[in-house]
Amino acid sequence: MSRCRFLFFLLPMLAIGPLLNACDAPSGDTENFPQTDKQDRKDRVGKLSGDDGIVLSGSEKKDDAGTNPLGVNSFLWRASLDTIAFMPLASADPFGGVIITEWHEDPNSTGERFKINILILDRQLRADSLKATLFKQKKDEKTGNWRDAPVDPATSRKLEDTILTRARQLRVAQLGY
């Protein structure tokens, strides 16, 4: 009779034991349970350079031709810098696709100066991926101060067309046609 009682208590324990072990966290699972605060931060934030690391020489994917890993079309970037190379740069941000020039006064046309802001808005080589804004000032002969002057919107479009044409030339040259 005592053996029956022993087996009667032992059998449920044998059946419940594996179920209780299944409730414990796996000891080798470090993905779901970070061991340190540093690992926890890394899991929440991720890598600064992304999963593939930093690519300095350009994209390795064939279908991403003309773009760098930062999201700015490289043909538009280079074409913009080529087109306004005669003007002094105030700022050029390849990460955001922003180019800002200083004021430039043409020696042949004194009393007028221009400034250009260029924004590259997309990774694609398209007309709507580029926005160029021109600013013009004229010198007041009486006071010697610079005053804002209106700029013909067609001038901005001509600048954008020039940059797009140069970008297409750079792309065709890279493709080897």
Secondary structure, DSSP 8 states (H G I E B T S, - for coil): -HHHHHHHHHHHHHHHHHHHHHTS--TT-TTTS-SSHHHHHHHHH--SS-SS---SS----GGGTTB-TTSSBHHHHHHHHHHTTTS-EEEEETTTTEEEE--EE-TTSTTEEEEEEEEE--SS-SGGGEEEEEEEEEE-TTT--EEEE---HHHHHHHHHHHHHHHHHHHHHHHT-
